[in-house]
């Protein structure tokens, strides 16, 4: 009896010990890793000092925003719980939602917001406009931000909800106080992911993990808005320079997503049942001309390039599929409410030759930078040859995108490592209307790389923000285009679409126009 009682008393303890030992012996749950080959490399982590889209995409991983653009293009609250404004549009109040924290666990406060917006406002086109119309931007209490304008400037929400470069990301005040012309070094952010700086290998790998402190909104994800729920443990951006190597890795399941599949490789994916493709948002091909240095400080020579470039062969060098490109004779996207073809010159090589002659061009070298791994590499080759055909001395220089994005910041003469032109592909949100337009902005040293300087365009851009209705805005947008055809801040090479390759077990990718990786799950 006593032995029986002893066994009964000992058995629960023995069972617990065996169970615990069994749990210890069980393998840990497998870590879910989403492996992405991004379109380029990450050279800096500061999304304010540069408009580089790799840095913008990094920004969306580690930061959140006050307002965001949903799939319909509407600007809706994100970090903001509620907001009000006066009837005359001069006084705005924004209240942050509860539970906002940075990835180091500290709370997000209105002081962080004010510092972040002020820094952004020094670099971004819309931000510069908003600050120019502001009397004050201040923290009323730890959760409340107040913006007071000197007039009824009408683009406050469009500015704060700007979806692409430069995005008004919210960072800690201590980081946001870094001078706007100096790169930040600390990636502590307000967003759904944390950057693993100890695993960052430039030119090879960038790693992000789920933020333990981020609290998503309760709504379903919608474009860049809504609940940013992270469904994987890690996201690894694997920098693989060679497209064929990347394609093989996608086919074999060694990576999950191939951003920007070259068009000539799309057909190679069609027979693989484990891989699909998706068309991304439209981009505008931009040939940027450096107006600070000869020879493109000469307006007549810039007009020659605008007259020379034929969008059709440039775009078809990228892809010979009409579903993936659009000849668009405008500085605005073809589906923009401000689209106009007013004044746009028809491609004419002979007229371009005449303009070159009138410019007095003396044969000075034109340093044309080309990022060979990007979609616009074929178009760059086409444009380079067209320039040679009309007698221009093209010094073609091939490089990777990271090198180009660093080189284009130089204001030195070409003989000292400067540059004359490069091709890039800004996304549709950056090329839709005059104020946020990345490449039309002509405010001299505050403008995008190339630094066009024209008081007339800047005056018209300011008028656009005060226009009473859409019709008035359209008329001003047309005037800006006509003036830009004279000054040529850049040359459009048309619109095109990128294609993303995706493993079939990856779900939840959002139609956002920007590649973001919250809401993404992996597995059957």
ZIQUI-V671489 format. One record per backbone hydrogen bond with DSSP energy under -0.5 kcal/mol. NH is the residue of the N-H (numbers start at 0). CO is the residue of the C=O. If there is no record, write none. Layout:
BEGIN
nh: <NH NH>
co: <CO CO>
END
This chain:
BEGIN
nh: <4 5 6 7 8 9 10 11 13 14 15 16 17 18 19 20 21 22 23 24 25 32 33 33 34 35 35 36 37 42 46 49 54 55 56 57 58 59 60 60 61 62 63 65 66 67 69 69 72 75 75 77 78 79 80 81 83 85 88 91 92 93 94 95 95 96 99 101 102 104 107 108 109 111 112 113 114 115 116 117 118 119 120 121 121 122 122 123 127 128 129 130 131 132 133 134 135 137 139 139 140 143 144 145 146 147 148 149 150 152 153 158 159 160 161 168 169 170 174 175 176 177 181 186 189 190 192 193 195 196 198 199 200 200 203 204 205 207 208 209 210 215 221 223 224 226 228 229 230 232 233 234 235 236 236 237 237 238 238 239 240 245 246 247 248 249 250 251 252 252 253 254 255 256 257 258 258 260 264 265 265 266 267 268 269 271 272 274 275 277 279 282 283 284 284 285 286 287 287 288 289 290 290 295 297 298 301 302 303 304 305 306 307 308 310 313 314 315 316 317 317 318 323 324 325 327 328 329 332 335 338 343 347 351 352 353 354 355 356 357 358 359 359 360 365 366 367 367 368 368 369 371 371 373 376 379 380 381 382 383 384 385 386 387 388 389 389 390 391 393 394 394 395 396 398 403 404 405 406 407 408 409 415 416 417 419 420 421 422 423 425 427 429 430 436 437 440 443 445 446 450 453 457 458 459 460 461 462 463 464 465 465 466 466 472 473 474 475 476 477 478 479 480 481 482 483 484 485 485 486 487 490 492 493 494 495 496 497 499 500 501 502 503 505 506 506 511 515 518 519 520 522>
co: <0 1 2 3 4 5 6 7 9 10 11 12 13 14 15 16 17 18 19 20 21 30 31 233 32 33 235 256 35 40 44 45 51 51 52 53 54 55 56 57 57 58 169 167 159 75 67 73 69 67 73 65 64 65 94 94 92 90 85 146 83 144 81 93 142 78 96 105 188 101 99 106 141 108 108 109 110 111 112 113 114 115 116 117 118 118 119 119 123 124 125 126 127 128 130 147 147 145 137 143 143 140 93 137 91 135 89 132 132 150 464 154 155 156 158 166 63 168 171 171 172 174 178 184 169 61 60 208 206 194 195 196 198 204 200 200 236 234 193 232 191 213 224 68 221 218 226 227 519 31 31 207 33 205 234 35 235 203 236 237 238 241 242 243 244 245 246 247 248 249 248 248 34 34 500 36 256 498 261 261 262 262 264 265 266 268 270 271 501 499 497 495 425 282 493 423 490 285 421 488 419 288 449 292 294 296 297 298 299 300 301 302 303 304 308 309 310 311 312 313 314 314 320 321 494 325 326 327 430 332 335 340 306 347 348 349 350 351 352 353 354 355 356 355 392 364 365 394 366 420 396 369 398 370 373 375 376 377 378 379 380 381 382 383 384 385 386 387 386 391 365 392 393 367 369 399 400 401 402 403 405 406 412 413 412 366 366 287 368 285 283 281 426 427 432 429 436 451 442 443 447 441 453 454 455 456 457 458 459 460 461 462 462 463 468 469 470 471 472 473 474 475 476 477 478 479 480 481 482 482 483 286 284 284 325 282 323 280 277 257 275 255 273 502 504 520 509 513 228 516 506 504>
END
